[in-house]
Amino acid sequence: MASQTVQCASNMRQISLAMKMYANDSKGKYPIWNTYAPPAGWPLIDIHWDDLLIVNGYINNSRILQCPVAKDIQVQYFYDFQGKQVLYISWRHYGIDIYGVGGMNYPANNYWWQGGVTKYVSDAQINDASEKVAVGESDGLQINSNTYIASGDNWPSAQGIPATWHNGGGNYLFMDGHVSYKKFADICWVNNPRTYAMWYYPIPKTP
């Protein structure tokens, strides 16, 4: 189990590098949770952040999106798109922080939310990067949740809840690139209000 947790953390570090490379090639902007501008031939009306990284070559092996523990809990399917293995609407083990870097800042922190349009986020807009979740292990509890997004909430939803399959906790990638193991009670903001700012971080407007 310990070796699987280490491998999972390694997966997240590779995801971090992929997100950084994407941002470097996109004027500093990170991939948002989904976009309605999929590549030609894409079978769906939108494309999620992780498939966006695969299609554009930032992730070469989609297996890094599969936690070695969670794959034994929930089957994850891969599909071929133009010679690359993508996930489409399959189960995800890792979800981007939808109310942070994912681009849908919580409405109560209405700093840059404009007209319900998802916004791209850049490093320059994020304070205390070491305390802000970028990607987390996300468990939808098998309720038809793809868990490509995460919110740190404690009840099953389309966003997934913090996973507990690593001995009661999971791995979390933060915006500064470090990965940290957290128990459910130490990462779920409902159980511990101190963690609220890890997930729902206000993003200042770009000048």
Number of C-alpha atoms within 10 A of each C-alpha: 11 9 10 14 19 14 16 25 22 16 22 29 19 16 23 21 14 20 23 21 16 20 18 13 11 12 9 16 20 24 25 24 26 20 14 10 10 17 14 6 8 13 11 11 10 15 23 20 20 27 24 22 21 19 19 12 13 19 22 14 12 17 14 20 22 19 26 19 17 21 14 9 12 14 12 18 15 15 13 10 16 10 8 18 18 23 23 21 18 17 22 28 27 31 28 28 31 26 26 29 31 25 24 25 24 19 14 9 14 14 14 19 20 11 6 8 10 19 20 17 24 19 15 11 15 18 14 11 16 16 17 24 32 30 28 33 30 30 32 24 17 14 11 14 20 24 27 31 31 30 30 29 18 17 15 16 19 18 23 31 25 33 28 18 18 20 12 12 18 23 29 28 27 23 23 17 20 17 23 14 17 19 16 21 16 16 28 24 21 15 15 12 12 12 19 18 14 24 27 24 22 23 25 16 11 9 4
